[in-house]
Amino acid sequence: MSAAAPSRQRVGAPAGTDVLVVGAGLAGLHVATLLARQGHDVLLTERRSSPTVAIRTTGIFVRRTLDDFPLPAEHLGPPIRRVVLYPPGIHRPVSLVSDRDEYRVGDMAPLYQASLTAAVEAGVRVVLGTRYAGRRGDGFHLVGRDGPTTVRARFVVGADGARSTVARDLGLDRNHHLLVGAEEVFEVSPNGEPPTFHCVLDPSLAPGYLAWVVNDGEHAHVGVAGYADRFPEGLRGALRRFSGAAPGLDGVDRPEAVERRGGPIPVGGVLRRIACADGLLVGDAAGAVSPLTAGGLDPCLRLSELAARVLDDALRTGRPDALTHYSGTALRARFRGRLTLRRALARIRTPAAGKTAFALLRTPPGRAAAGRVLFGDRSFPTPARTATRGPDVIR
Ligand SMILES: Cc1cc2nc3c(=O)[nH]c(=O)nc-3n(C[C@H](O)[C@H](O)[C@H](O)COP(=O)(O)OP(=O)(O)OC[C@H]3O[C@@H](n4cnc5c(N)ncnc54)[C@H](O)[C@@H]3O)c2cc1C
């Protein structure tokens, strides 16, 4: 099977598989690859014609991910150590510089392509341009360019993003607390500044979250995110206004044509019920995103590892209760502090309130707290298995 042109299963004919994974984002690709490497038959279906089109994410990977997962270094931008925080009005920013490399921005199209290649090489059967359209009897209905087909699978994995259809069909929890984000991406040349992550905390621009510029000297990402119903001029309007006056782009020529990205971001914390006898959820579908930073790349990789272990157990042992170990409740408990901070952030509704809150960041305790959030290695707990192959525990 060629990685560049993954095999398309013949549509129209019913088929069977151990695991049907819906969605070829990072979560779906990772869990599918791990399961195939364990010897299971895995079918991965993705509605986009390629995982390299319509990318949603900025692609900032935190240090913990870079330490723990073998991401291809050639598809990662230069390390970033510097974060600059701005109050409404973009005056008198607060600069935080880590003594370690904290972030690298992924060049996401080749990075997704490399993950797809790894999946195909592991033996995953990938069908692109094919949408999961719901359950039908004891099968799962897929609709591709050549028409519909029904697939029987022992388990289905919902890796289909923040608004998961699989979650709905399995009767599992669904995301209700969402932000929306949009950004523009373009190539830049180094402008003499160190690679920097600029964050503007202004509720009139990015209600409940932030506006950002990441300029690592190779690419610039200019974006805004917040609560969809609170953008006075709409998300696109806010992005237009911000990109006209965004910090961190001195001496940068912004090209006419830019890549546009965006989508919903679940920030309500890991959902409680993320598995049942027929399958489970991973990534955004499971709400595996930090409620505070809205980072979901590290969480989706970590949760996919747990999902693969639990499914491997279930397939090998045939134990009907194997998937009960895959529970969001224990993981969710680790997010209490971040959920409280998310609620606090959501309550800052005016630039004046934003400036008052920002004054705290200028104090030593405020800077220390910001440093812990930004450089603190706390993106997502690592689910670990006990030595006795008992229930999974959280480190
Ligand atoms: C603007 C923006 C910027 C972000 N920036 C960062 C960042 O810098 N760092 C970070 O850590 N996190 C970031 N996030 C969050 C992060 O991108 C996500 O948490 C992560 O990508 C989730 O991966 P996933 O595989 O779960 O979902 P997705 O990447 O959304 O993948 C879901 C896949 O399922 C497919 N799909 C959906 N429905 C169906 C269907 N019915 N049939 C078949 N396929 C289907 C979709 O096409 C998609 O490919 C950002 C999010 C947004 C919106």
The ligand as an SDF file (V2000), in Angstrom:
LIG
                    3D

 53 58  0  0  0  0  0  0  0  0999 V2000
   -7.4490   27.8450   15.5430 C   0  0  0  0  0  0  0  0  0  0  0  0
   -6.9300   26.7490   16.4410 C   0  0  0  0  0  0  0  0  0  0  0  0
   -5.6150   26.7900   16.8640 C   0  0  0  0  0  0  0  0  0  0  0  0
   -5.1370   25.7940   17.7110 C   0  0  0  0  0  0  0  0  0  0  0  0
   -3.8250   25.8340   18.0820 N   0  0  0  0  0  0  0  0  0  0  0  0
   -3.3270   24.8820   18.8890 C   0  0  0  0  0  0  0  0  0  0  0  0
   -1.9560   24.8730   19.2220 C   0  0  0  0  0  0  0  0  0  0  0  0
   -1.1950   25.6940   18.7350 O   0  0  0  0  0  0  0  0  0  0  0  0
   -1.4900   23.9160   20.0680 N   0  0  0  0  0  0  0  0  0  0  0  0
   -2.3130   22.9780   20.6040 C   0  0  0  0  0  0  0  0  0  0  0  0
   -1.8470   22.1520   21.3970 O   0  0  0  0  0  0  0  0  0  0  0  0
   -3.6160   22.9320   20.2840 N   0  0  0  0  0  0  0  0  0  0  0  0
   -4.1360   23.8490   19.4140 C   0  0  0  0  0  0  0  0  0  0  0  0
   -5.4460   23.7890   19.0400 N   0  0  0  0  0  0  0  0  0  0  0  0
   -6.2240   22.6240   19.4670 C   0  0  0  0  0  0  0  0  0  0  0  0
   -5.7500   21.3800   18.6760 C   0  0  0  0  0  0  0  0  0  0  0  0
   -5.5590   21.7390   17.3380 O   0  0  0  0  0  0  0  0  0  0  0  0
   -6.7670   20.2510   18.7500 C   0  0  0  0  0  0  0  0  0  0  0  0
   -7.0410   20.0000   20.1080 O   0  0  0  0  0  0  0  0  0  0  0  0
   -6.2230   18.9760   18.0800 C   0  0  0  0  0  0  0  0  0  0  0  0
   -5.7940   19.2430   16.7750 O   0  0  0  0  0  0  0  0  0  0  0  0
   -7.3200   17.9370   18.0830 C   0  0  0  0  0  0  0  0  0  0  0  0
   -6.9790   16.8590   17.2520 O   0  0  0  0  0  0  0  0  0  0  0  0
   -8.0900   15.7880   16.9190 P   0  0  0  0  0  0  0  0  0  0  0  0
   -7.4080   14.7670   16.0920 O   0  0  0  0  0  0  0  0  0  0  0  0
   -8.8180   15.3760   18.1310 O   0  0  0  0  0  0  0  0  0  0  0  0
   -9.1690   16.5860   16.0640 O   0  0  0  0  0  0  0  0  0  0  0  0
   -9.0940   17.1970   14.6020 P   0  0  0  0  0  0  0  0  0  0  0  0
   -7.7230   17.5810   14.2320 O   0  0  0  0  0  0  0  0  0  0  0  0
  -10.1890   18.2080   14.5330 O   0  0  0  0  0  0  0  0  0  0  0  0
   -9.4530   15.9520   13.6690 O   0  0  0  0  0  0  0  0  0  0  0  0
  -10.7710   15.4870   13.5360 C   0  0  0  0  0  0  0  0  0  0  0  0
  -10.8510   14.8600   12.1630 C   0  0  0  0  0  0  0  0  0  0  0  0
  -12.0930   14.1890   12.0240 O   0  0  0  0  0  0  0  0  0  0  0  0
  -12.5770   14.4130   10.7180 C   0  0  0  0  0  0  0  0  0  0  0  0
  -14.0130   14.2020   10.7520 N   0  0  0  0  0  0  0  0  0  0  0  0
  -14.9470   14.9030   11.4410 C   0  0  0  0  0  0  0  0  0  0  0  0
  -16.1630   14.3740   11.2460 N   0  0  0  0  0  0  0  0  0  0  0  0
  -15.9840   13.3070   10.4160 C   0  0  0  0  0  0  0  0  0  0  0  0
  -16.8820   12.3570    9.8480 C   0  0  0  0  0  0  0  0  0  0  0  0
  -18.2050   12.3820   10.0830 N   0  0  0  0  0  0  0  0  0  0  0  0
  -16.3780   11.3870    9.0410 N   0  0  0  0  0  0  0  0  0  0  0  0
  -15.0200   11.3300    8.7830 C   0  0  0  0  0  0  0  0  0  0  0  0
  -14.1320   12.2220    9.2890 N   0  0  0  0  0  0  0  0  0  0  0  0
  -14.6190   13.1890   10.1020 C   0  0  0  0  0  0  0  0  0  0  0  0
  -12.1690   15.8550   10.4310 C   0  0  0  0  0  0  0  0  0  0  0  0
  -12.1610   16.1400    9.0360 O   0  0  0  0  0  0  0  0  0  0  0  0
  -10.7890   15.8990   11.0510 C   0  0  0  0  0  0  0  0  0  0  0  0
   -9.7860   15.5300   10.1460 O   0  0  0  0  0  0  0  0  0  0  0  0
   -5.9830   24.7480   18.1640 C   0  0  0  0  0  0  0  0  0  0  0  0
   -7.3010   24.7050   17.7270 C   0  0  0  0  0  0  0  0  0  0  0  0
   -7.7800   25.6830   16.8600 C   0  0  0  0  0  0  0  0  0  0  0  0
   -9.1990   25.5950   16.3740 C   0  0  0  0  0  0  0  0  0  0  0  0
  1  2  1  0
  2  3  1  0
  2 52  2  0
  3  4  2  0
  4  5  1  0
  4 50  1  0
  5  6  2  0
  6  7  1  0
  6 13  1  0
  7  8  2  0
  7  9  1  0
  9 10  1  0
 10 11  2  0
 10 12  1  0
 12 13  2  0
 13 14  1  0
 14 15  1  0
 14 50  1  0
 15 16  1  0
 16 17  1  0
 16 18  1  0
 18 19  1  0
 18 20  1  0
 20 21  1  0
 20 22  1  0
 22 23  1  0
 23 24  1  0
 24 25  2  0
 24 26  1  0
 24 27  1  0
 27 28  1  0
 28 29  2  0
 28 30  1  0
 28 31  1  0
 31 32  1  0
 32 33  1  0
 33 34  1  0
 33 48  1  0
 34 35  1  0
 35 36  1  0
 35 46  1  0
 36 37  1  0
 36 45  1  0
 37 38  2  0
 38 39  1  0
 39 40  1  0
 39 45  2  0
 40 41  1  0
 40 42  2  0
 42 43  1  0
 43 44  2  0
 44 45  1  0
 46 47  1  0
 46 48  1  0
 48 49  1  0
 50 51  2  0
 51 52  1  0
 52 53  1  0
M  END
$$$$
